[in-house]
Amino acid sequence: MKSKWIWVIFFALWVAVSALPANAKGIGLPSQFWAYGGKLFKGVQDSEFINYDIALRNYLVKRIQKRFRISLDPKNYSGFDLLEIEALLKYKKSDEPIDLFLKMFPKTP
């Protein structure tokens, strides 16, 4: 009797996990990020890290453009700066100018 309920619970969990929106096609991280999953980089000068940062920048610039309608140049900000900019834009008030947030991040040529 108990094994029957274990299988029912297991099946219910499997259905719930498979129905998550992150598993749907086209949602979630692009496949180019999966290549970097779990990798350790030697430093910021590592060629793999540079490729990862470029992919992250391009992805975040597109996401910020789509969500907030703000055009940013991926060459001017690091990937981590773009993550912070996105987080700040998410919680800014509607009457606050965007320039105040962008001034906090130095542009890198």
C-alpha positions in Angstrom: 0.0 0.0 0.0 2.8 2.4 0.9 4.7 1.7 -2.3 1.6 2.7 -4.3 1.6 6.1 -2.7 5.3 6.5 -3.2 4.8 6.0 -6.9 1.9 8.4 -7.0 3.9 11.1 -5.3 6.9 10.4 -7.6 4.7 10.7 -10.7 3.1 13.9 -9.4 6.6 15.4 -8.8 7.7 14.4 -12.3 4.6 16.0 -13.9 5.2 19.2 -11.9 8.9 19.5 -12.8 8.2 18.8 -16.5 5.6 21.5 -16.5 7.8 24.3 -15.2 8.1 27.2 -17.6 11.9 27.1 -17.6 11.8 23.7 -19.3 9.6 25.0 -22.2 11.3 25.7 -25.5 12.6 29.2 -25.9 12.5 30.1 -22.2 15.5 30.1 -20.0 19.1 30.7 -20.7 20.4 30.4 -24.3 22.3 27.3 -25.2 25.5 29.3 -25.4 25.5 29.7 -21.6 25.2 26.0 -21.0 28.6 25.5 -22.5 30.1 27.6 -19.6 28.1 25.9 -16.8 30.3 24.7 -14.0 33.5 25.9 -15.6 36.2 27.6 -13.5 38.2 30.3 -15.1 41.8 31.2 -14.4 41.1 34.9 -14.3 39.7 37.8 -16.3 42.4 37.4 -18.9 41.4 33.7 -19.7 40.2 33.4 -23.2 37.2 31.3 -22.1 36.2 33.9 -19.6 36.4 36.6 -22.3 34.1 34.6 -24.5 31.7 34.0 -21.7 31.6 37.7 -20.8 30.9 38.7 -24.4 28.1 36.2 -24.6 26.7 37.4 -21.3 26.9 41.1 -22.4 25.1 40.5 -25.6 22.4 38.5 -23.9 21.8 41.1 -21.2 21.8 44.0 -23.6 19.0 42.3 -25.6 17.1 41.5 -22.4 17.4 45.1 -21.1 16.3 46.4 -24.5 13.3 44.1 -24.6 12.2 44.6 -21.0 13.0 48.3 -20.3 13.3 49.7 -23.8 16.8 51.1 -23.0 19.5 50.8 -25.6 23.0 50.0 -24.1 26.2 49.2 -25.8 27.6 45.8 -24.7 31.2 47.1 -25.3 30.8 49.8 -22.6 29.9 47.7 -19.6 31.0 44.4 -18.2 28.6 41.5 -17.9 28.4 41.9 -14.2 27.8 45.6 -14.5 24.9 44.8 -16.8 23.5 42.4 -14.3 23.5 45.2 -11.7 22.1 47.7 -14.1 19.2 45.4 -14.8 18.5 44.8 -11.1 18.5 48.5 -10.4 16.2 49.3 -13.4 13.8 46.7 -12.1 13.3 48.5 -8.8 13.7 52.2 -9.9 10.7 54.5 -9.6 8.9 55.5 -12.7 9.8 59.2 -12.2 13.5 58.6 -11.7 15.8 59.3 -14.6 17.8 56.4 -15.9 21.0 58.5 -16.2 21.3 58.5 -12.4 21.8 54.7 -12.4 24.1 54.6 -15.4 26.4 57.2 -13.9 27.2 54.7 -11.1 28.9 52.3 -13.6 32.1 53.3 -15.3 32.2 52.8 -19.0 35.1 50.6 -20.2 36.4 51.2 -23.7 
